[in-house]
């Protein structure tokens, strides 16, 4: 009995030692692969969610199956077989910048690192080259491409990501030199969008953008090309019966992609009437709309949760939410209005996405007020402001009333506040996490909302309480006195409601 117990304890000790060895090996590989200098996502302090964000059920679903950094499918010991996981993609970043633009290039490369991390990669290193224009052949020049090849071999990377949109010839030429997969910034953004799209319309928009990007980048793969000639010479000596249909495989693929793109455009157009019906209903009831827009990861969804307790998904990642979310709320005096959370923007946003998401971005152009959220702790807030305003101009929202909000005020210093106030003197400083400035922002929104156009004075009978309720909901009540025959009200209301109150005018 004692001998069996000793053997059991020995087996348990051996198992514990094996587990410790596996975990220690994984931790060592993790430390070796993390590219700390280019971490563009904020630290763990910004990833803690407050009670204001509500129940994050969507976030739990998104994290229900996550890949583990540092664990490998390459067995170092047979005892590791129970602990294998899918290895994350290891990437090296590369960028080109002209003379005098080094700071902007570094910010852009850090942002690309955050995009890569959000897409599910581990950033090992990042390099930049100063030159007036990218090399038309290999993007960074033949000599620098050889240096990049040595860096890829030294770090063990399996992917190179360029900080711009590469031409198909540039990508192929650079792949031939570095001998690993080469992708560009646009590919990473499209990949993130495809992961995070949830609604039918969002998925269709992302798929359309992917196909538009893929169409000019198709390749022919040698044997997959259709034979276009017969006879001993033209068919490679195969003889009779070897004549192909005359259309190559790549042409068939292009035709199939164009057919699919046409189908997706029709589907997206079909979603339009439902959107227009909802928008028309809000206009008919004169319900004002506030569109929350801004740079990606600036805290738009967190701010929406803080203002309305909407429970919208919040994650410390770029493009965490893509689908437009509309939530109803009220002013302090009872007027109803809506908040619309829209997709975030990023510098060099692919034009395919701007076109594909134009229907979603129309919500910004149709709103009464734009709530422009800026990450106050970001190293380049001026760049965020300009990027978002450029895209807003493309969708016809440049002339709308704008309230600028510097979010994450709990992460900035007093000196930073002075600099930000220099950028936007009338901006508001808030913190979605701590609640700082939220009430002041609510007051500013209430004051900026459009006032009902018509002033009325009416004696509303008690059996028409629905009209009094409509005044409270969509109008601006100035006074109300209850008499023997009805309620004497003075209010500002919409033209439609004024017409209904006309028979009772005093």
C-alpha positions in Angstrom: 0.0 0.0 0.0 2.8 2.4 0.9 4.7 1.5 -2.2 1.7 2.2 -4.4 1.2 5.6 -2.7 4.8 6.5 -3.2 4.5 5.7 -6.9 1.3 7.8 -7.2 3.1 10.8 -5.6 6.1 10.3 -7.9 3.8 10.4 -11.0 2.1 13.5 -9.7 5.5 15.2 -9.1 6.6 14.2 -12.6 3.4 15.6 -14.1 3.8 18.9 -12.2 7.4 19.2 -13.3 6.4 18.6 -16.9 3.7 21.3 -16.7 6.1 23.8 -15.2 8.6 23.1 -17.9 6.0 23.6 -20.7 4.7 26.8 -19.2 8.2 28.2 -18.6 9.1 27.4 -22.2 6.0 29.2 -23.4 6.8 32.2 -21.3 10.3 32.4 -22.7 9.0 32.3 -26.2 6.5 35.0 -25.4 9.1 37.4 -24.0 11.3 36.8 -27.1 8.5 37.7 -29.5 6.7 40.7 -28.0 7.6 43.9 -29.9 7.1 46.3 -27.0 8.3 49.5 -28.7 5.5 49.5 -31.2 2.6 48.5 -28.9 0.0 51.0 -30.1 -2.9 49.8 -28.0 -3.2 51.5 -24.6 -2.0 49.8 -21.5 -4.0 47.5 -19.3 -5.4 50.5 -17.4 -7.6 51.4 -20.3 -8.8 47.9 -20.8 -10.7 47.8 -17.5 -14.4 48.2 -18.0 -16.6 50.1 -15.5 -20.2 49.5 -14.5 -21.2 52.1 -17.0 -20.6 49.7 -19.9 -23.3 47.3 -18.7 -23.3 43.5 -19.4 -20.7 42.8 -22.0 -22.3 39.6 -23.4 -21.0 40.3 -26.9 -17.5 40.7 -25.6 -17.7 37.4 -23.8 -18.8 35.7 -27.0 -15.9 37.3 -28.9 -13.4 36.0 -26.3 -15.0 32.6 -25.9 -12.3 31.1 -28.2 -9.0 32.9 -28.2 -5.6 31.8 -29.4 -2.9 31.7 -26.8 0.3 33.7 -27.4 3.5 31.7 -27.1 2.2 28.2 -27.3 3.3 26.3 -30.4 2.3 23.3 -32.5 6.0 22.4 -32.7 6.7 19.7 -30.1 9.8 20.2 -28.1 8.9 17.3 -25.9 6.4 14.5 -26.3 4.9 15.4 -23.0 3.7 18.7 -24.6 1.2 17.0 -26.7 -1.7 17.9 -24.4 -0.9 21.6 -24.4 -0.5 22.4 -28.0 -2.3 25.5 -29.3 -2.5 27.4 -32.6 0.5 29.6 -33.0 -0.1 33.3 -33.6 1.3 34.8 -36.8 4.7 36.6 -36.3 5.1 39.8 -38.3 7.6 42.4 -39.1 6.4 45.9 -40.1 8.1 48.1 -42.7 7.4 51.7 -43.7 8.7 54.4 -46.0 8.7 58.2 -45.1 10.0 61.3 -46.8 12.4 63.9 -45.3 10.9 65.6 -42.3 8.0 63.2 -41.7 9.7 60.8 -39.2 7.3 61.6 -36.3 4.2 61.0 -38.4 5.8 57.8 -39.8 6.5 56.5 -36.3 2.9 57.1 -35.2 1.6 55.4 -38.3 3.8 52.4 -37.7 2.7 52.1 -34.1 -0.9 52.3 -35.3 -0.1 49.5 -37.8 1.3 47.5 -34.9 -2.1 47.9 -33.1 -3.9 46.9 -36.2 -1.8 43.7 -36.5 -2.4 42.9 -32.8 -6.1 43.3 -33.2 -6.1 41.1 -36.3 -4.3 38.3 -34.2 -0.6 38.7 -34.8 2.5 39.2 -32.7 4.7 42.1 -33.8 8.3 41.2 -33.6 10.0 44.3 -35.1 9.4 47.3 -37.2 11.7 49.2 -39.6 11.4 52.4 -41.6 13.3 53.8 -44.6 13.7 57.4 -45.5 13.3 58.1 -49.2 11.3 60.6 -51.2 9.0 58.0 -52.7 8.5 54.3 -52.4 10.4 52.2 -54.8 8.1 51.2 -57.7 9.6 47.7 -57.9 10.0 46.5 -54.3 8.6 49.4 -52.2 11.8 49.8 -50.2 14.5 49.2 -52.9 16.5 46.1 -53.7 19.2 46.6 -51.2 16.9 47.4 -48.3 14.8 44.4 -49.3 17.8 42.2 -48.8 18.3 43.7 -45.3 14.7 43.1 -44.6 15.1 39.5 -45.6 18.0 39.1 -43.1 15.8 40.7 -40.4 12.9 38.3 -41.1 15.3 35.3 -40.9 16.8 36.6 -37.7 13.5 37.1 -35.9 11.7 34.1 -37.3 8.8 36.1 -38.7 6.5 34.5 -41.2 4.8 37.7 -42.5 5.8 41.2 -43.5 3.3 44.1 -43.4 3.9 47.3 -45.3 2.5 50.5 -43.9 0.7 51.6 -47.1 -1.3 50.0 -49.9 1.1 48.0 -52.1 0.6 47.6 -55.9 0.3 43.9 -56.9 3.7 44.0 -58.6 5.4 45.5 -55.5 4.0 42.8 -53.3 5.1 40.0 -55.6 8.6 41.5 -56.0 9.1 41.9 -52.3 7.8 38.4 -51.6 10.4 37.0 -54.1 13.2 38.7 -52.1 12.1 38.1 -48.4 10.7 34.6 -49.1 7.7 35.1 -46.7 4.2 36.3 -47.2 3.9 40.1 -47.8 0.7 42.0 -47.1 -0.2 45.7 -46.7 -2.1 47.9 -44.3 -5.3 47.6 -46.3 -5.3 43.8 -46.1 -4.9 44.0 -42.3 -7.9 46.4 -41.9 -10.1 44.3 -44.2 -9.2 41.2 -42.1 -10.2 43.0 -38.9 -13.5 44.1 -40.5 -14.2 40.6 -41.6 -13.7 39.3 -38.0 -15.8 41.9 -36.3 -18.8 42.4 -38.7 -22.0 41.0 -37.2 -25.0 42.2 -39.0 -26.1 41.0 -42.5 -25.5 44.5 -43.9 -22.1 44.8 -42.2 -20.9 41.4 -43.5 -22.1 42.3 -47.1 -20.3 45.6 -46.9 -17.0 44.0 -45.8 -17.2 41.2 -48.4 -17.8 43.8 -51.1 -14.7 45.8 -50.0 -12.6 42.6 -49.9 -13.6 41.6 -53.4 -12.9 45.1 -54.8 -9.5 44.9 -53.2 -8.9 41.3 -54.5 -10.0 41.8 -58.1 -6.9 43.6 -59.5 -4.6 41.3 -57.4 -5.6 37.9 -58.7 -2.8 35.7 -59.9 -2.5 33.0 -62.5 -1.0 29.8 -61.2 0.6 28.1 -64.1 -1.1 24.7 -64.6 -4.4 26.2 -63.5 -4.4 28.3 -66.8 -6.7 27.0 -69.4 -5.0 25.7 -72.6 -5.7 28.0 -75.5 -4.3 26.1 -78.5 -4.3 22.6 -80.0 -1.8 20.7 -82.1 1.7 19.4 -81.3 3.2 22.8 -80.8 0.5 25.0 -79.3 -0.6 22.5 -76.7 2.9 21.6 -75.4 3.1 18.5 -77.5 -0.1 17.0 -76.1 -1.7 16.5 -79.5 -5.4 16.4 -80.5 -8.0 16.7 -77.9 -6.0 19.1 -75.8 -7.4 22.4 -77.1 -8.8 24.5 -74.2 -12.0 26.6 -74.2 -10.1 29.7 -74.9 -10.7 31.5 -71.5 -8.0 31.3 -68.8 -8.7 30.3 -65.2 -7.9 33.8 -64.0 -10.5 35.3 -66.4 -13.1 32.9 -65.0 -12.2 34.0 -61.5 -12.5 37.7 -62.4 -15.9 37.1 -64.0 -17.1 35.2 -60.9 -15.9 38.0 -58.6 -17.6 40.7 -60.7 -20.9 38.7 -60.6 -20.6 38.3 -56.8 -19.9 42.1 -56.4 -23.0 43.0 -58.4 -25.0 40.7 -56.2 -23.6 42.3 -53.0 -24.3 45.8 -54.3 -27.9 44.8 -54.9 -28.2 43.3 -51.4 -26.8 46.5 -49.9 -29.2 48.6 -51.9 -32.1 46.4 -50.6 -31.2 47.2 -47.0 -31.7 50.9 -47.9 -35.6 51.0 -47.7 -35.6 49.7 -44.1 -33.0 52.3 -43.1 -35.0 55.0 -44.8 -38.2 53.9 -43.1 -36.7 54.1 -39.7 -35.1 57.5 -40.5 -38.4 58.8 -41.9 -40.2 57.7 -38.7 -37.8 59.7 -36.6 -38.2 62.7 -38.8 -42.0 62.4 -38.8 -41.9 62.5 -35.0 -39.2 65.2 -35.1 -36.8 63.2 -33.0 -33.4 64.8 -33.1 -30.3 62.6 -33.8 -26.8 62.8 -32.4 -24.1 60.9 -34.3 -21.1 59.7 -32.3 -18.1 59.7 -34.6 -14.4 59.7 -34.2 -11.1 57.8 -34.6 -11.0 54.1 -34.0 -10.4 53.1 -30.3 -11.1 56.7 -29.2 -13.9 55.4 -26.8 -17.1 56.0 -28.8 -18.9 52.9 -27.6 -17.7 53.5 -24.0 -19.0 57.1 -24.2 -22.4 55.8 -25.6 -22.6 53.4 -22.7 -21.8 56.2 -20.2 -24.5 58.5 -21.6 -27.2 55.9 -22.1 -26.3 52.7 -20.3 -26.6 51.0 -23.7 -24.4 48.0 -22.9 -22.7 48.2 -26.4 -19.6 46.0 -26.8 -16.4 47.7 -25.5 -12.9 46.3 -26.2 -9.4 47.8 -26.2 -8.9 47.1 -29.9 -9.2 48.9 -33.2 -12.5 48.6 -35.0 -14.1 46.6 -32.1 -17.6 47.7 -33.3 -18.6 48.1 -36.9 -22.4 48.1 -37.0 -24.3 51.3 -36.4 -26.0 51.3 -33.0 -29.0 53.6 -32.3 -30.1 54.3 -28.7 -32.9 56.5 -27.4 -32.5 58.9 -24.5 -34.0 62.0 -23.1 -32.9 65.5 -22.2 -33.3 66.9 -18.7 -36.7 68.5 -19.6 -38.0 65.2 -21.2 -37.4 65.7 -24.9 -36.5 62.5 -26.7 -33.5 62.2 -29.0 -31.3 59.4 -30.3 -27.6 58.6 -30.2 -26.0 56.7 -33.2 -22.7 55.0 -32.7 -20.9 54.7 -36.0 -17.8 52.9 -37.4 -14.5 54.4 -36.4 -12.0 55.9 -38.8 -8.2 55.5 -39.2 -5.6 57.2 -41.3 -5.3 55.9 -44.8 -8.7 54.2 -44.5 -9.0 52.0 -47.6 -11.3 53.7 -50.2 -13.0 50.4 -50.7 -14.3 50.5 -47.1 -15.4 54.1 -47.4 -17.4 53.2 -50.5 -18.8 50.0 -49.1 -19.8 51.6 -45.7 -21.2 54.7 -47.3 -24.7 53.6 -46.5 -23.7 53.3 -42.8 -21.8 56.6 -42.8 -25.0 58.3 -44.2 -26.3 58.2 -40.6 -23.7 60.8 -39.8 -24.8 63.1 -42.7 -28.5 62.8 -41.7 -27.9 63.6 -38.0 -28.6 67.0 -36.3 -25.4 67.1 -34.3 -22.0 65.3 -34.6 -20.4 64.3 -31.4 -16.7 64.1 -32.4 -14.8 61.8 -30.0 -11.0 62.2 -29.8 -8.6 60.1 -27.8 -7.0 62.7 -25.5 -4.1 60.4 -24.6 -3.2 59.7 -28.2 0.2 61.0 -29.3 -1.3 62.7 -32.4 -4.8 64.1 -31.5 -4.5 66.7 -34.3 -4.1 64.0 -36.8 -7.1 62.2 -35.5 -9.2 65.4 -35.8 -8.1 66.0 -39.4 -8.6 62.3 -40.5 -12.2 62.2 -39.2 -13.1 65.5 -40.6 -11.8 64.5 -44.0 -14.0 61.4 -44.1 -17.0 63.4 -42.7 -16.6 65.8 -45.7 -16.8 62.8 -48.0 -20.3 61.9 -46.7 -21.6 65.5 -46.6 -21.4 66.0 -42.8 -18.8 68.8 -42.8 -21.3 71.6 -42.1 -23.2 70.0 -39.3 -22.9 71.4 -35.7 -20.0 69.6 -34.0 -19.2 69.0 -30.4 -15.6 67.9 -29.9 -15.0 65.6 -26.9 -11.5 64.6 -25.7 -12.1 61.2 -24.1 -9.8 59.4 -21.6 -9.3 62.5 -19.6 -8.1 60.4 -16.6 -5.0 59.5 -18.6 -3.8 63.0 -19.6 -1.8 65.6 -17.6 -2.6 69.2 -17.0 0.0 70.2 -19.6 -1.7 67.9 -22.1 -5.0 69.6 -21.4 -3.5 73.0 -22.3 -2.2 71.7 -25.6 -5.6 70.1 -26.4 -7.5 73.3 -25.5 -5.2 75.0 -28.0 -6.4 72.6 -30.7 -10.2 73.0 -29.8 -10.9 75.8 -27.2 -14.6 74.8 -26.9 -13.9 71.1 -26.5 -15.2 69.0 -23.5 -12.9 66.7 -21.5 -14.6 63.5 -20.3 -13.7 60.1 -19.1 -16.0 57.3 -20.0 -14.4 55.1 -17.3 -14.4 57.4 -14.3 -17.5 59.5 -15.3 -15.6 62.8 -15.3 -17.3 65.5 -17.4 -20.3 63.2 -18.5 -23.0 65.4 -16.9 -21.5 68.6 -18.3 -21.5 66.9 -21.8 -25.1 66.0 -21.4 -26.0 69.6 -20.7 -24.0 70.8 -23.7 -25.8 68.3 -25.9 -29.2 69.4 -24.5 -28.4 73.0 -25.4 -27.2 72.2 -28.9 -30.2 70.1 -29.9 -32.5 71.9 -32.4 -35.4 73.6 -30.8 -39.0 73.0 -32.1 -39.9 75.6 -34.6 -43.5 76.7 -33.7 -44.6 78.4 -30.5 -48.2 77.5 -29.5 -50.6 78.5 -26.8 -53.5 76.0 -26.5 -56.2 74.8 -24.0 -56.0 71.1 -24.4 -59.1 69.1 -23.2 -58.5 66.4 -20.7 -59.7 63.7 -23.1 -56.8 64.7 -25.4 -54.0 63.8 -23.0 -52.1 62.2 -25.9 -51.4 65.7 -27.2 -49.9 66.8 -23.9 -47.8 63.7 -23.8 -46.6 64.4 -27.3 -45.6 67.9 -26.2 -43.6 66.5 -23.3 -41.9 63.9 -25.6 -41.0 65.8 -28.7 -41.6 69.5 -27.9 -40.3 72.0 -25.4 -42.9 72.8 -22.7 -42.8 76.4 -21.4 -45.7 76.3 -19.0 -48.7 74.2 -18.1 -51.7 75.1 -15.9 -54.6 72.7 -15.2 -58.1 74.4 -15.4 -61.7 73.2 -15.2 -62.0 72.3 -18.9 -58.4 71.3 -19.8 -54.7 72.0 -19.6 -53.5 75.5 -20.6 -50.1 74.9 -22.3 -47.4 77.1 -23.8 -44.7 75.2 -25.7 -42.5 75.0 -28.7 -43.5 72.1 -31.0 -43.0 70.8 -34.5 -45.2 72.0 -37.4 -46.9 68.6 -37.4 -47.9 68.8 -33.8 -48.8 72.5 -34.1 -51.4 71.5 -36.7 -52.9 69.0 -34.3 -53.1 71.6 -31.6 -54.5 74.3 -33.8 -58.2 73.5 -33.0 -57.5 74.2 -29.3 -55.5 77.4 -29.8 -56.1 80.2 -27.4 
